[in-house]
Amino acid sequence: MSRRPFTPKVITANHLLSGDVIYWSADSCWVNAHADAALFTQQDAAETQLSQANAQQNIAVGVMLADAVMGTNGPEPVHFREEFRATGPSNYFHGKQADTASAGA
């Protein structure tokens, strides 16, 4: 059985206390913006960093790898689910959605 080829990924989770979506950076710390996440193109590096991120259970829960591509301003989500998570809750304008709206105004 052949393995699927590795595709670029970011590490994402939810912040333990706030529930916000967070991302693992190249500096091995958690950041709030998807564009500030480290993009892993090698499976070994991704798995090593995933292990380090998983060890921070006092900060993050639900740590996982998510497909991404390099965009003009940093990594961008590939799938709708990750794009949706990156923009924050959809029930009303607050948090990341309000920040995005005011930046465009």
N, C-alpha and C positions, 0 to 999 in steps of 0.2 A: 504494500500500500504506500503510495507516494505522499509525502507531506506537501501541503500548500506552501508556496514560496512566501517568505516573510515580507510584509508590506510595512511602510513607515508607520510609527505609532507614537502616541503621547501617553503619559501616565496620568490618570485622572482618579478622583475620589470625591467624597463629600467631607466637608469639615465637620469634625465630631460635635462641636458645640453649636455652630450656627446652621449647619446643614448645607451651606453654600458649596457649589461645585468648585474644586480646586485642582491645580495641575502641578506636576513635578517639573522644576526648572533645571537648567544645565548646572546650576549652582547647588543642586541637591537640596532644594528647599521648596516649600509649597507656595504657589502664586495664584492669584485670582483670575488672571486673563489667559484664555486659551493661546493667544498669540505669544505669550511669554513662556510657554511650556517648552521643554526640550523635545526635539523630534528625533526619535531613535530609528536609524536605518539598518542597524545590525541587531539580530535577535539576541545574541549573547549580552550586548550592552543593555538592551531593554530589560532582559530578565534580571541582570545584576542590579540595575536601578530599581526595578519593581520590588525586589527583595528588600532593598534599603527603605523604600517608601512604605512597604508593608510593616516594617519594624516600628513605624511611628504611629502606633495605635492610639496614642494619647492626643493625636492631632487629626488623623484621617481614618475614615471607614469606607469600605467598599472600593478599595484600591484595585484598579484594573488598567489594562492596556486598551487603547482605543485607536482605531485607524485615523490617520491624518495625512495631509499633504502640505508641503511648504508653499505658503502663499507669499505675497509681496510684503506683508507685515509680520510674518512668522507663521507657525503652523495653523492650519485651518481644518475644521472637522470635515470628514468625508461623508458620514451618514447623518440623516436627519435627526436621529436620536441625540447624537453628540452636539449637533448645531443647536438643538432645542435646549439641552442642558447648559450650553455655554451662554445662552441669553437669559437664563433665569426663569422663574415661574411665569406662567402665562395668564394667571387669573386677574392681575391688575398691574398697572405701571409702577414698578418700584425696583430697587436694587439695580442690577445690571441693565435692565430695560430702560429705566429712567435715565441712567448715565448715557446710554447710547442715543436716546432721543434728544437729550439736551446738547450732546456733542454735535449733532447734525443741524441744530437750530441756529 
